[in-house]
Amino acid sequence: MARAQETFGKKEREKKRLKKRKDKNAKREDRKANNLKGTDLDSMISYVDEFGNPTDTPPDPTLKKKVDVNSIVLGVPKREEVYEDPIKKGKVAFFNDSKGYGFITELETQEKFFVHANGLTEPIAEGDKVEFELERGMKGMNAVRVKRV
């Protein structure tokens, strides 16, 4: 009869198993040594300073600020209604009659708005001063109801 041979793979598996058991025992001993059960509450409390950093020392009660509960606003604050004239003034920066579109520069903000021939009340040309209203289009704000001044 042949005796059982111990191969390299078997030796390695046995080494891994023993190492795993040794690590598990070491973790168990570490848990027992660092057990926090039975410690008082003060050793577990952490405080936060005025900058948001955790600290072990409690805050100074003389520096405490009173906060009026009614001054705290939950949610989005109500927006003030601002009346804005819907009719804006501008100058035609570019207009292509054959294609039927162009751009108007608003005089106050120097912002450019797209204008299409369908949004005109009368024919316009480059350099004309115009009045117009704005509508949201697919790619941004469009000038509509455009008329010469």
C-alpha positions, 0 to 999 in steps of 0.5 A, spaced: 500 500 500 502 506 498 502 512 503 498 518 502 502 523 499 502 531 501 502 535 495 504 542 494 496 544 494 494 541 500 500 544 504 498 551 501 491 550 503 493 547 510 497 554 511 491 558 509 486 555 514 491 555 520 493 563 518 485 564 517 484 561 524 490 565 527 487 572 524 480 570 527 483 569 534 487 575 534 481 579 532 477 576 538 482 578 543 482 585 540 475 586 541 475 583 548 481 588 549 478 594 546 471 593 549 467 599 550 461 596 554 460 599 561 463 605 559 460 612 561 456 616 556 461 622 557 466 618 554 462 617 548 459 624 547 463 628 541 461 636 541 461 640 534 465 647 534 462 653 531 466 651 524 463 644 524 469 640 527 468 635 532 471 636 539 471 633 546 470 639 550 463 642 551 461 649 548 462 655 553 455 656 555 456 664 555 457 664 548 450 661 547 446 665 542 438 666 542 435 664 536 428 667 535 424 661 532 419 665 528 425 668 524 427 661 521 424 660 514 422 653 512 422 652 505 423 657 499 422 664 501 416 667 497 418 671 491 417 679 491 412 680 485 416 685 480 412 688 475 416 688 469 414 691 462 413 686 457 414 691 451 422 691 450 426 696 446 431 694 441 435 694 435 435 689 429 442 687 429 441 682 423 435 680 419 435 676 412 429 677 408 430 671 404 430 666 409 425 670 414 429 670 420 434 675 424 436 677 431 434 683 435 439 686 440 435 689 447 438 696 448 438 696 456 442 689 457 445 688 450 442 681 450 440 678 443 434 675 441 432 671 435 426 673 431 422 670 425 418 673 420 412 670 423 413 674 429 413 681 425 407 685 425 411 689 419 417 689 415 423 690 418 431 691 416 437 691 419 439 698 424 431 699 425 429 701 432 424 696 434 419 694 440 418 687 441 415 682 446 419 675 449 416 668 448 420 662 450 422 658 444 425 651 443 432 654 444 431 660 448 427 666 448 424 669 441 422 676 440 415 676 437 410 682 436 415 686 433 414 693 430 418 699 428 418 705 432 
